[in-house]
Amino acid sequence: MQELHGAEAEYNARRMYDLICGHIKEGAFYNMVLLNSAAALLVAEQVTELKQGVLMAKAALESGKAKETLMKFIEFSNNKEFL
């Protein structure tokens, strides 16, 4: 379970970025991100079962949609016009 222990913010952000960009595709960290994403989708009523949420989250990662959304968020958050 050492793989699930976080560290400094920069390290944690790098791990998430690597996962979203497809550099991490297995392991406890990957599975936990899928499960947390599935839970969020379930709470948001985007799916009716946790298993559906896991499949949706996995599809978003594998298709590049998650990365595309992250890049849009980064671009938006760095745009001073909206601050």
Backbone atoms as SQL, in Angstrom:
CREATE TABLE atoms (id INTEGER PRIMARY KEY, chain TEXT, resi INTEGER, resn TEXT, atom TEXT, x REAL, y REAL, z REAL);
INSERT INTO atoms VALUES
  (1, 'A', 1, 'MET', 'N', 0.798, -1.201, 0.000),
  (2, 'A', 1, 'MET', 'CA', 0.000, 0.000, 0.000),
  (3, 'A', 1, 'MET', 'C', 0.845, 1.270, 0.000),
  (4, 'A', 2, 'GLN', 'N', 2.135, 1.124, 0.014),
  (5, 'A', 2, 'GLN', 'CA', 3.029, 2.279, -0.034),
  (6, 'A', 2, 'GLN', 'C', 2.743, 3.132, -1.272),
  (7, 'A', 3, 'GLU', 'N', 2.295, 2.493, -2.332),
  (8, 'A', 3, 'GLU', 'CA', 2.010, 3.194, -3.587),
  (9, 'A', 3, 'GLU', 'C', 0.913, 4.250, -3.419),
  (10, 'A', 4, 'LEU', 'N', 0.059, 4.094, -2.426),
  (11, 'A', 4, 'LEU', 'CA', -1.050, 5.025, -2.219),
  (12, 'A', 4, 'LEU', 'C', -0.700, 6.189, -1.314),
  (13, 'A', 5, 'HIS', 'N', 0.471, 6.142, -0.686),
  (14, 'A', 5, 'HIS', 'CA', 0.877, 7.230, 0.196),
  (15, 'A', 5, 'HIS', 'C', 1.266, 8.435, -0.640),
  (16, 'A', 6, 'GLY', 'N', 0.696, 9.559, -0.296),
  (17, 'A', 6, 'GLY', 'CA', 1.040, 10.792, -0.977),
  (18, 'A', 6, 'GLY', 'C', 2.324, 11.379, -0.417),
  (19, 'A', 7, 'ALA', 'N', 2.696, 12.506, -0.954),
  (20, 'A', 7, 'ALA', 'CA', 3.900, 13.200, -0.500),
  (21, 'A', 7, 'ALA', 'C', 3.651, 14.692, -0.672),
  (22, 'A', 8, 'GLU', 'N', 4.662, 15.399, -1.076),
  (23, 'A', 8, 'GLU', 'CA', 4.527, 16.838, -1.300),
  (24, 'A', 8, 'GLU', 'C', 3.584, 17.085, -2.472),
  (25, 'A', 9, 'ALA', 'N', 2.999, 18.267, -2.494),
  (26, 'A', 9, 'ALA', 'CA', 2.008, 18.621, -3.517),
  (27, 'A', 9, 'ALA', 'C', 2.555, 18.427, -4.936),
  (28, 'A', 10, 'GLU', 'N', 3.802, 18.810, -5.162),
  (29, 'A', 10, 'GLU', 'CA', 4.392, 18.686, -6.498),
  (30, 'A', 10, 'GLU', 'C', 4.466, 17.220, -6.932),
  (31, 'A', 11, 'TYR', 'N', 4.857, 16.350, -6.016),
  (32, 'A', 11, 'TYR', 'CA', 4.937, 14.916, -6.304),
  (33, 'A', 11, 'TYR', 'C', 3.546, 14.361, -6.610),
  (34, 'A', 12, 'ASN', 'N', 2.562, 14.726, -5.779),
  (35, 'A', 12, 'ASN', 'CA', 1.208, 14.238, -5.980),
  (36, 'A', 12, 'ASN', 'C', 0.637, 14.718, -7.315),
  (37, 'A', 13, 'ALA', 'N', 0.874, 15.982, -7.637),
  (38, 'A', 13, 'ALA', 'CA', 0.398, 16.536, -8.906),
  (39, 'A', 13, 'ALA', 'C', 1.056, 15.821, -10.086),
  (40, 'A', 14, 'ARG', 'N', 2.331, 15.526, -9.985),
  (41, 'A', 14, 'ARG', 'CA', 3.056, 14.829, -11.053),
  (42, 'A', 14, 'ARG', 'C', 2.494, 13.433, -11.263),
  (43, 'A', 15, 'ARG', 'N', 2.181, 12.743, -10.162),
  (44, 'A', 15, 'ARG', 'CA', 1.616, 11.383, -10.272),
  (45, 'A', 15, 'ARG', 'C', 0.264, 11.420, -10.987),
  (46, 'A', 16, 'MET', 'N', -0.583, 12.386, -10.614),
  (47, 'A', 16, 'MET', 'CA', -1.890, 12.501, -11.271),
  (48, 'A', 16, 'MET', 'C', -1.720, 12.854, -12.745),
  (49, 'A', 17, 'TYR', 'N', -0.813, 13.767, -13.036),
  (50, 'A', 17, 'TYR', 'CA', -0.559, 14.155, -14.428),
  (51, 'A', 17, 'TYR', 'C', -0.078, 12.948, -15.224),
  (52, 'A', 18, 'ASP', 'N', 0.843, 12.184, -14.676),
  (53, 'A', 18, 'ASP', 'CA', 1.347, 10.990, -15.359),
  (54, 'A', 18, 'ASP', 'C', 0.235, 9.980, -15.603),
  (55, 'A', 19, 'LEU', 'N', -0.645, 9.815, -14.640),
  (56, 'A', 19, 'LEU', 'CA', -1.758, 8.887, -14.809),
  (57, 'A', 19, 'LEU', 'C', -2.701, 9.378, -15.902),
  (58, 'A', 20, 'ILE', 'N', -3.067, 10.637, -15.842),
  (59, 'A', 20, 'ILE', 'CA', -4.001, 11.194, -16.824),
  (60, 'A', 20, 'ILE', 'C', -3.404, 11.169, -18.229),
  (61, 'A', 21, 'CYS', 'N', -2.093, 11.321, -18.330),
  (62, 'A', 21, 'CYS', 'CA', -1.432, 11.306, -19.644),
  (63, 'A', 21, 'CYS', 'C', -1.143, 9.893, -20.144),
  (64, 'A', 22, 'GLY', 'N', -1.514, 8.886, -19.369),
  (65, 'A', 22, 'GLY', 'CA', -1.369, 7.508, -19.823),
  (66, 'A', 22, 'GLY', 'C', -0.064, 6.833, -19.476),
  (67, 'A', 23, 'HIS', 'N', 0.755, 7.450, -18.638),
  (68, 'A', 23, 'HIS', 'CA', 2.033, 6.843, -18.259),
  (69, 'A', 23, 'HIS', 'C', 1.893, 5.834, -17.124),
  (70, 'A', 24, 'ILE', 'N', 0.779, 5.904, -16.402),
  (71, 'A', 24, 'ILE', 'CA', 0.471, 4.935, -15.348),
  (72, 'A', 24, 'ILE', 'C', -0.833, 4.261, -15.754),
  (73, 'A', 25, 'LYS', 'N', -0.801, 2.945, -15.987),
  (74, 'A', 25, 'LYS', 'CA', -1.980, 2.239, -16.482),
  (75, 'A', 25, 'LYS', 'C', -2.367, 1.029, -15.649),
  (76, 'A', 26, 'GLU', 'N', -1.740, 0.891, -14.486),
  (77, 'A', 26, 'GLU', 'CA', -2.067, -0.241, -13.620),
  (78, 'A', 26, 'GLU', 'C', -1.558, 0.046, -12.216),
  (79, 'A', 27, 'GLY', 'N', -1.949, -0.805, -11.292),
  (80, 'A', 27, 'GLY', 'CA', -1.466, -0.690, -9.920),
  (81, 'A', 27, 'GLY', 'C', -2.504, -0.088, -8.997),
  (82, 'A', 28, 'ALA', 'N', -2.157, -0.064, -7.713),
  (83, 'A', 28, 'ALA', 'CA', -3.076, 0.400, -6.682),
  (84, 'A', 28, 'ALA', 'C', -3.471, 1.865, -6.876),
  (85, 'A', 29, 'PHE', 'N', -2.519, 2.710, -7.241),
  (86, 'A', 29, 'PHE', 'CA', -2.806, 4.132, -7.450),
  (87, 'A', 29, 'PHE', 'C', -3.808, 4.302, -8.593),
  (88, 'A', 30, 'TYR', 'N', -3.582, 3.631, -9.696),
  (89, 'A', 30, 'TYR', 'CA', -4.479, 3.687, -10.858),
  (90, 'A', 30, 'TYR', 'C', -5.872, 3.209, -10.463),
  (91, 'A', 31, 'ASN', 'N', -5.941, 2.080, -9.775),
  (92, 'A', 31, 'ASN', 'CA', -7.227, 1.522, -9.374),
  (93, 'A', 31, 'ASN', 'C', -7.965, 2.446, -8.407),
  (94, 'A', 32, 'MET', 'N', -7.249, 3.081, -7.497),
  (95, 'A', 32, 'MET', 'CA', -7.884, 3.984, -6.551),
  (96, 'A', 32, 'MET', 'C', -8.440, 5.213, -7.264),
  (97, 'A', 33, 'VAL', 'N', -7.733, 5.717, -8.248),
  (98, 'A', 33, 'VAL', 'CA', -8.237, 6.857, -9.018),
  (99, 'A', 33, 'VAL', 'C', -9.509, 6.452, -9.759),
  (100, 'A', 34, 'LEU', 'N', -9.523, 5.262, -10.347),
  (101, 'A', 34, 'LEU', 'CA', -10.733, 4.786, -11.025),
  (102, 'A', 34, 'LEU', 'C', -11.894, 4.677, -10.047),
  (103, 'A', 35, 'LEU', 'N', -11.641, 4.116, -8.880),
  (104, 'A', 35, 'LEU', 'CA', -12.695, 3.932, -7.894),
  (105, 'A', 35, 'LEU', 'C', -13.213, 5.271, -7.365),
  (106, 'A', 36, 'ASN', 'N', -12.328, 6.201, -7.078),
  (107, 'A', 36, 'ASN', 'CA', -12.753, 7.531, -6.615),
  (108, 'A', 36, 'ASN', 'C', -13.538, 8.263, -7.700),
  (109, 'A', 37, 'SER', 'N', -13.093, 8.142, -8.938),
  (110, 'A', 37, 'SER', 'CA', -13.808, 8.760, -10.050),
  (111, 'A', 37, 'SER', 'C', -15.189, 8.145, -10.204),
  (112, 'A', 38, 'ALA', 'N', -15.260, 6.835, -10.077),
  (113, 'A', 38, 'ALA', 'CA', -16.539, 6.133, -10.180),
  (114, 'A', 38, 'ALA', 'C', -17.494, 6.587, -9.081),
  (115, 'A', 39, 'ALA', 'N', -16.979, 6.760, -7.879),
  (116, 'A', 39, 'ALA', 'CA', -17.813, 7.221, -6.768),
  (117, 'A', 39, 'ALA', 'C', -18.344, 8.633, -7.043),
  (118, 'A', 40, 'ALA', 'N', -17.498, 9.492, -7.582),
  (119, 'A', 40, 'ALA', 'CA', -17.933, 10.857, -7.912),
  (120, 'A', 40, 'ALA', 'C', -19.008, 10.830, -8.992),
  (121, 'A', 41, 'LEU', 'N', -18.845, 9.974, -9.985),
  (122, 'A', 41, 'LEU', 'CA', -19.851, 9.852, -11.044),
  (123, 'A', 41, 'LEU', 'C', -21.171, 9.323, -10.492),
  (124, 'A', 42, 'LEU', 'N', -21.095, 8.419, -9.552),
  (125, 'A', 42, 'LEU', 'CA', -22.296, 7.865, -8.925),
  (126, 'A', 42, 'LEU', 'C', -23.026, 8.946, -8.113),
  (127, 'A', 43, 'VAL', 'N', -22.282, 9.699, -7.322),
  (128, 'A', 43, 'VAL', 'CA', -22.872, 10.773, -6.518),
  (129, 'A', 43, 'VAL', 'C', -23.484, 11.842, -7.422),
  (130, 'A', 44, 'ALA', 'N', -22.838, 12.107, -8.554),
  (131, 'A', 44, 'ALA', 'CA', -23.333, 13.110, -9.507),
  (132, 'A', 44, 'ALA', 'C', -24.460, 12.568, -10.387),
  (133, 'A', 45, 'GLU', 'N', -24.860, 11.332, -10.127),
  (134, 'A', 45, 'GLU', 'CA', -25.935, 10.657, -10.859),
  (135, 'A', 45, 'GLU', 'C', -25.657, 10.554, -12.361),
  (136, 'A', 46, 'GLN', 'N', -24.386, 10.387, -12.699),
  (137, 'A', 46, 'GLN', 'CA', -24.000, 10.161, -14.087),
  (138, 'A', 46, 'GLN', 'C', -24.015, 8.680, -14.436),
  (139, 'A', 47, 'VAL', 'N', -23.979, 7.842, -13.402),
  (140, 'A', 47, 'VAL', 'CA', -24.073, 6.388, -13.539),
  (141, 'A', 47, 'VAL', 'C', -24.978, 5.876, -12.422),
  (142, 'A', 48, 'THR', 'N', -25.478, 4.649, -12.580),
  (143, 'A', 48, 'THR', 'CA', -26.344, 4.078, -11.551),
  (144, 'A', 48, 'THR', 'C', -25.649, 3.005, -10.735),
  (145, 'A', 49, 'GLU', 'N', -24.473, 2.566, -11.185),
  (146, 'A', 49, 'GLU', 'CA', -23.700, 1.550, -10.476),
  (147, 'A', 49, 'GLU', 'C', -22.230, 1.936, -10.476),
  (148, 'A', 50, 'LEU', 'N', -21.540, 1.576, -9.422),
  (149, 'A', 50, 'LEU', 'CA', -20.120, 1.871, -9.306),
  (150, 'A', 50, 'LEU', 'C', -19.334, 1.276, -10.476),
  (151, 'A', 51, 'LYS', 'N', -19.685, 0.074, -10.886),
  (152, 'A', 51, 'LYS', 'CA', -18.985, -0.584, -11.990),
  (153, 'A', 51, 'LYS', 'C', -19.073, 0.246, -13.271),
  (154, 'A', 52, 'GLN', 'N', -20.237, 0.843, -13.524),
  (155, 'A', 52, 'GLN', 'CA', -20.389, 1.720, -14.691),
  (156, 'A', 52, 'GLN', 'C', -19.431, 2.909, -14.598),
  (157, 'A', 53, 'GLY', 'N', -19.302, 3.445, -13.398),
  (158, 'A', 53, 'GLY', 'CA', -18.414, 4.581, -13.189),
  (159, 'A', 53, 'GLY', 'C', -16.961, 4.236, -13.428),
  (160, 'A', 54, 'VAL', 'N', -16.560, 3.049, -12.988),
  (161, 'A', 54, 'VAL', 'CA', -15.184, 2.599, -13.228),
  (162, 'A', 54, 'VAL', 'C', -14.942, 2.491, -14.730),
  (163, 'A', 55, 'LEU', 'N', -15.894, 1.906, -15.438),
  (164, 'A', 55, 'LEU', 'CA', -15.741, 1.755, -16.891),
  (165, 'A', 55, 'LEU', 'C', -15.707, 3.111, -17.592),
  (166, 'A', 56, 'MET', 'N', -16.532, 4.048, -17.124),
  (167, 'A', 56, 'MET', 'CA', -16.557, 5.384, -17.720),
  (168, 'A', 56, 'MET', 'C', -15.239, 6.115, -17.458),
  (169, 'A', 57, 'ALA', 'N', -14.746, 6.016, -16.231),
  (170, 'A', 57, 'ALA', 'CA', -13.481, 6.672, -15.888),
  (171, 'A', 57, 'ALA', 'C', -12.331, 6.079, -16.691),
  (172, 'A', 58, 'LYS', 'N', -12.311, 4.753, -16.816),
  (173, 'A', 58, 'LYS', 'CA', -11.259, 4.088, -17.581),
  (174, 'A', 58, 'LYS', 'C', -11.312, 4.508, -19.051),
  (175, 'A', 59, 'ALA', 'N', -12.515, 4.613, -19.595),
  (176, 'A', 59, 'ALA', 'CA', -12.667, 5.042, -20.991),
  (177, 'A', 59, 'ALA', 'C', -12.174, 6.473, -21.176),
  (178, 'A', 60, 'ALA', 'N', -12.446, 7.332, -20.208),
  (179, 'A', 60, 'ALA', 'CA', -11.991, 8.724, -20.297),
  (180, 'A', 60, 'ALA', 'C', -10.465, 8.801, -20.286),
  (181, 'A', 61, 'LEU', 'N', -9.832, 7.960, -19.479),
  (182, 'A', 61, 'LEU', 'CA', -8.366, 7.934, -19.445),
  (183, 'A', 61, 'LEU', 'C', -7.804, 7.365, -20.746),
  (184, 'A', 62, 'GLU', 'N', -8.341, 6.235, -21.184),
  (185, 'A', 62, 'GLU', 'CA', -7.797, 5.553, -22.361),
  (186, 'A', 62, 'GLU', 'C', -8.034, 6.322, -23.657),
  (187, 'A', 63, 'SER', 'N', -9.126, 7.064, -23.739),
  (188, 'A', 63, 'SER', 'CA', -9.441, 7.812, -24.960),
  (189, 'A', 63, 'SER', 'C', -8.701, 9.141, -25.053),
  (190, 'A', 64, 'GLY', 'N', -8.138, 9.581, -23.936),
  (191, 'A', 64, 'GLY', 'CA', -7.474, 10.880, -23.909),
  (192, 'A', 64, 'GLY', 'C', -8.405, 12.012, -23.503),
  (193, 'A', 65, 'LYS', 'N', -9.674, 11.708, -23.275),
  (194, 'A', 65, 'LYS', 'CA', -10.649, 12.733, -22.888),
  (195, 'A', 65, 'LYS', 'C', -10.274, 13.373, -21.545),
  (196, 'A', 66, 'ALA', 'N', -9.800, 12.574, -20.611),
  (197, 'A', 66, 'ALA', 'CA', -9.398, 13.116, -19.307),
  (198, 'A', 66, 'ALA', 'C', -8.233, 14.090, -19.478),
  (199, 'A', 67, 'LYS', 'N', -7.284, 13.737, -20.318),
  (200, 'A', 67, 'LYS', 'CA', -6.140, 14.623, -20.563),
  (201, 'A', 67, 'LYS', 'C', -6.603, 15.907, -21.247),
  (202, 'A', 68, 'GLU', 'N', -7.491, 15.774, -22.208),
  (203, 'A', 68, 'GLU', 'CA', -8.014, 16.943, -22.918),
  (204, 'A', 68, 'GLU', 'C', -8.709, 17.896, -21.934),
  (205, 'A', 69, 'THR', 'N', -9.491, 17.354, -21.034),
  (206, 'A', 69, 'THR', 'CA', -10.194, 18.163, -20.041),
  (207, 'A', 69, 'THR', 'C', -9.205, 18.828, -19.087),
  (208, 'A', 70, 'LEU', 'N', -8.174, 18.092, -18.663),
  (209, 'A', 70, 'LEU', 'CA', -7.152, 18.673, -17.790),
  (210, 'A', 70, 'LEU', 'C', -6.447, 19.830, -18.485),
  (211, 'A', 71, 'MET', 'N', -6.105, 19.666, -19.747),
  (212, 'A', 71, 'MET', 'CA', -5.403, 20.725, -20.477),
  (213, 'A', 71, 'MET', 'C', -6.280, 21.975, -20.587),
  (214, 'A', 72, 'LYS', 'N', -7.577, 21.788, -20.808),
  (215, 'A', 72, 'LYS', 'CA', -8.496, 22.930, -20.867),
  (216, 'A', 72, 'LYS', 'C', -8.562, 23.633, -19.515),
  (217, 'A', 73, 'PHE', 'N', -8.586, 22.853, -18.435),
  (218, 'A', 73, 'PHE', 'CA', -8.623, 23.437, -17.098),
  (219, 'A', 73, 'PHE', 'C', -7.348, 24.225, -16.819),
  (220, 'A', 74, 'ILE', 'N', -6.209, 23.670, -17.181),
  (221, 'A', 74, 'ILE', 'CA', -4.929, 24.360, -16.969),
  (222, 'A', 74, 'ILE', 'C', -4.905, 25.658, -17.758),
  (223, 'A', 75, 'GLU', 'N', -5.347, 25.609, -19.000),
  (224, 'A', 75, 'GLU', 'CA', -5.373, 26.814, -19.827),
  (225, 'A', 75, 'GLU', 'C', -6.294, 27.869, -19.214),
  (226, 'A', 76, 'PHE', 'N', -7.464, 27.448, -18.779),
  (227, 'A', 76, 'PHE', 'CA', -8.412, 28.375, -18.172),
  (228, 'A', 76, 'PHE', 'C', -7.855, 28.969, -16.874),
  (229, 'A', 77, 'SER', 'N', -7.268, 28.131, -16.033),
  (230, 'A', 77, 'SER', 'CA', -6.782, 28.607, -14.735),
  (231, 'A', 77, 'SER', 'C', -5.577, 29.529, -14.868),
  (232, 'A', 78, 'ASN', 'N', -4.865, 29.444, -15.978),
  (233, 'A', 78, 'ASN', 'CA', -3.717, 30.322, -16.208),
  (234, 'A', 78, 'ASN', 'C', -4.091, 31.596, -16.952),
  (235, 'A', 79, 'ASN', 'N', -5.354, 31.719, -17.344),
  (236, 'A', 79, 'ASN', 'CA', -5.819, 32.886, -18.092),
  (237, 'A', 79, 'ASN', 'C', -6.208, 33.992, -17.117),
  (238, 'A', 80, 'LYS', 'N', -5.413, 35.040, -17.060),
  (239, 'A', 80, 'LYS', 'CA', -5.619, 36.139, -16.115),
  (240, 'A', 80, 'LYS', 'C', -6.906, 36.915, -16.414),
  (241, 'A', 81, 'GLU', 'N', -7.387, 36.816, -17.647),
  (242, 'A', 81, 'GLU', 'CA', -8.593, 37.524, -18.042),
  (243, 'A', 81, 'GLU', 'C', -9.798, 37.117, -17.201),
  (244, 'A', 82, 'PHE', 'N', -9.821, 35.870, -16.721),
  (245, 'A', 82, 'PHE', 'CA', -10.950, 35.370, -15.964),
  (246, 'A', 82, 'PHE', 'C', -10.783, 35.542, -14.458),
  (247, 'A', 83, 'LEU', 'N', -9.650, 36.038, -14.026),
  (248, 'A', 83, 'LEU', 'CA', -9.404, 36.199, -12.579),
  (249, 'A', 83, 'LEU', 'C', -9.873, 37.523, -12.072);
